Amino acid sequence: MKRIGTWIFYSVGALAIAYLALYAYAVFTGRDLQPGDPIHIFRKPDAPSYSALSTALRA
């Protein structure tokens, strides 16, 4: 049982190190965000316009 606990401890530690490495990779290779940059939100062209529906209900 002690041997299984040791392996679980090592595997959790290895998983944490892998997560930190992926986080560091994402931070150092990601593009820099500047204040005022537009946020690009992509949506389907055939998606319904819910704002038009709400203005029709108000009238």
C-alpha positions in Angstrom: 0.0 0.0 0.0 2.9 2.3 0.8 4.3 1.6 -2.7 1.0 2.5 -4.4 0.8 5.8 -2.4 4.4 6.7 -3.5 3.5 6.1 -7.2 0.3 8.2 -6.8 2.3 11.0 -5.2 4.9 10.9 -8.0 2.2 10.8 -10.7 0.4 13.8 -9.2 3.6 15.7 -9.0 4.5 14.8 -12.7 1.0 16.0 -13.7 1.4 19.3 -11.9 4.8 19.9 -13.5 3.4 19.1 -17.0 0.5 21.5 -16.3 3.0 24.3 -15.3 5.1 23.6 -18.4 2.1 23.9 -20.6 1.0 27.1 -18.9 4.5 28.6 -19.3 4.5 27.6 -23.0 1.1 29.3 -23.5 2.2 32.4 -21.7 5.5 32.8 -23.5 4.2 32.0 -27.0 0.8 33.7 -26.9 0.2 37.0 -28.6 0.3 40.2 -26.5 -2.9 41.9 -25.8 -2.9 45.7 -26.1 -5.5 47.9 -24.6 -7.9 49.0 -27.3 -7.4 45.8 -29.4 -10.7 44.6 -30.8 -12.1 41.3 -29.4 -12.9 39.0 -32.3 -16.0 36.9 -31.6 -16.9 34.6 -34.5 -20.5 33.4 -34.9 -22.4 31.5 -37.6 -23.7 33.7 -40.4 -27.1 32.0 -40.3 -27.5 32.4 -36.6 -30.7 34.2 -35.5 -30.4 37.8 -34.3 -31.8 37.8 -30.8 -31.5 41.6 -30.5 -33.9 42.1 -33.4 -36.4 39.8 -31.7 -36.3 41.9 -28.5 -36.8 45.2 -30.3 -39.9 43.6 -32.1 -41.4 42.7 -28.7 -40.9 46.2 -27.3 -42.9 47.8 -30.1 
